[in-house]
Each structure stands twice: as structure tokens, then as C-alpha cells.
């Protein structure tokens, strides 16, 4: 669940990125679930790069290259629709 870790955001200094799911129950392999909920290694790397771009520490082209290299789709589907 993302809601609980997000509650402490106001007390954490610096960048704070919450990784996790919204509690939708699914039955699949752990690897597939991590990919589906965008908490696998590739998405963690992308979240980190996104934070660095927002802070101006790296160029956005590095983020864009990572999206391609990590084969991550930026299109989002409504996961509540099955």
C-alpha cells in the first residue's frame, strides 16, 4: 500500500518517492506482479532517474534512453478495469 508510507512525506527531508501498490489483489508470479505494479528493479531505476531530472542533476535524455533500454511503457491503463 502506498498510502501509509506517503503519510510520513511531510517529515522526511529531501526527495521522497513512495514505491508500492494500491492494494489491488492479483494472482501471478512475484516477478510479474512487481512489473505490473511498477516496483521491479527497472521501475525503481526509472523513478530514481526521474527524481534526478526534476532536481536538474541529469539531462532528461538519460531518462528517455533508460525508458527505451529498460523496455518500460509510459502508457498507463486503468488497472481497475479487468
Buried (B, 14 or more C-beta within 10 A) or exposed (E): EBEEBEEEEEEEEEEEEBBBBEEEEEEEEEEEBBBBBBBBEBBBBBBBBBBBBEEEEBEEEEBEEBBEEBEBEEEEEEEEEE
